[in-house]
Amino acid sequence: MKLYSTNNIQSEVSFKDAVFNSMPQDKGLYMPISILRLSDDFINNLDKYTLPEIAFEVAKNLLGDAMPVDDLKALIDDAINFDAPVVKLDDNVHVLELFHGPSLAFKDFGARFMSRVMSYFLEEGEKQLDVLVATSGDTGGAVALGFLGVPNTRVTILYPKGKVSGVQEQQLTTNGQNIRALEVDGTFDDCQALVKQAFTDPELNEKFRLTSANSINIARLVPQTFYYFNAYAQLLRQGVKKVIFSVPSGNFGNIGAGLLAWKMGLPIEKFIAATNANDTVPEFLKTGIYQPKPSVATLSNAMDVGNPSNWVRIADLFKTDMEELKKLVVGFTYNDEETVKAINWVFDTYSYVVCPHTAIAWQALTDYQYDNASADTAGVFLSTAHPCKFPDVFSAEITAKIDVPAQVKELESKTKLAIAISKDFEDFKGYLLSAK
């Protein structure tokens, strides 16, 4: 597998180099030089494959000769060892549950795959790998659990003070060992900017071997394609062949992975980019003007991104035909009041509890289907996190129906381990240079 920078199509690096360097020095993002289409035979018979089998075939298609196939298969069998079921709620309305991994969020797919890829490529005696990651909520917990105890790695997680839920904060600040947490006095965009600036700072790169566990790292995007293929496989078993996906979107890695799956031949009719008040992309899809803006705090905190990093990848995928992108992707945006209404409606109608991010995806799917009803097309909205992570959002009646997993209950007895820093880069750099 060879990759180039979105800011320099003439560049060429290996998958291993892209994983460890994470972000090119020209501040672009890595993209595959070629995206091979999977065979029609594989696509049409997806229903005959298990999730790990699907993941292996998709990864093998993307990664090519990046690692021996037997090693890749063993890596995937270890990383993707939990389910992602499609649950039918109504005629043509399904929910793809992506919260059955260790951290109870969809980012377990990316974090577990990435940590194992990095561990695989790390050679004995090499310089310690310093993994930097900004989180708006779920990434931190997934990365912490994915990398906890991985030899020769150290993870530094930056999260915005007061802007993640209590459970999310516990997941990313109570690990210790090789996991460090920084509580930044700012927004997710500030955290993300600090991480990006670190990658282009000569002094830090001289002293440390830096990489990222954010979705700017291509190793996060690859495994997120797996569950789109697996969802389609489950629908095929029900006799459904046409599908639209409604994706709660923040940094746009999730829907970016879906579009990568589409490029590989997965027959998706439409993507719905569902956002909260941070509506940079929906506004672009309506006006054709891409205008990043400061992020706004909402109930769906993991989507509080005003300048989504992965948009450059999506734009790159469609650089020769932006009109095709606008036909394939439609945007919807909702405020907190509408989010709460959606949570209550889903519960009252289906006796099903959705987190605020998932509620936005459901509302967007519902609104799209209202004007674009199709009897033979399944609508699937992505449930990206377990609702137990957001107890303050729900009514007492809904809260009583939430089954809190054992690993969350165990967090209550653990001590928060976090260092407070400002959003100033020199503060962050000083911490990295002085911390042991």
Secondary structure as UniProt FT lines:
FT   STRAND          2..5
FT   TURN            6..7
FT   STRAND          8..14
FT   HELIX           15..21
FT   TURN            25..26
FT   STRAND          30..32
FT   HELIX           40..44
FT   HELIX           46..48
FT   HELIX           51..63
FT   TURN            64..65
FT   HELIX           69..79
FT   STRAND          86..90
FT   TURN            91..92
FT   STRAND          93..97
FT   TURN            102..103
FT   HELIX           107..121
FT   TURN            124..125
FT   STRAND          129..134
FT   HELIX           138..147
FT   TURN            148..149
FT   TURN            151..152
FT   STRAND          153..160
FT   TURN            161..162
FT   HELIX           166..173
FT   TURN            177..178
FT   STRAND          179..184
FT   HELIX           188..199
FT   HELIX           202..207
FT   STRAND          209..212
FT   TURN            215..216
FT   HELIX           218..224
FT   HELIX           226..237
FT   TURN            238..239
FT   STRAND          242..248
FT   HELIX           253..263
FT   TURN            264..265
FT   STRAND          268..275
FT   HELIX           280..287
FT   HELIX           301..303
FT   TURN            309..310
FT   HELIX           311..317
FT   TURN            318..320
FT   HELIX           322..328
FT   STRAND          329..333
FT   HELIX           336..350
FT   HELIX           356..371
FT   TURN            375..376
FT   STRAND          377..383
FT   HELIX           387..389
FT   HELIX           391..393
FT   HELIX           396..400
FT   HELIX           406..411
FT   TURN            412..413
FT   STRAND          419..421
FT   HELIX           425..434
//
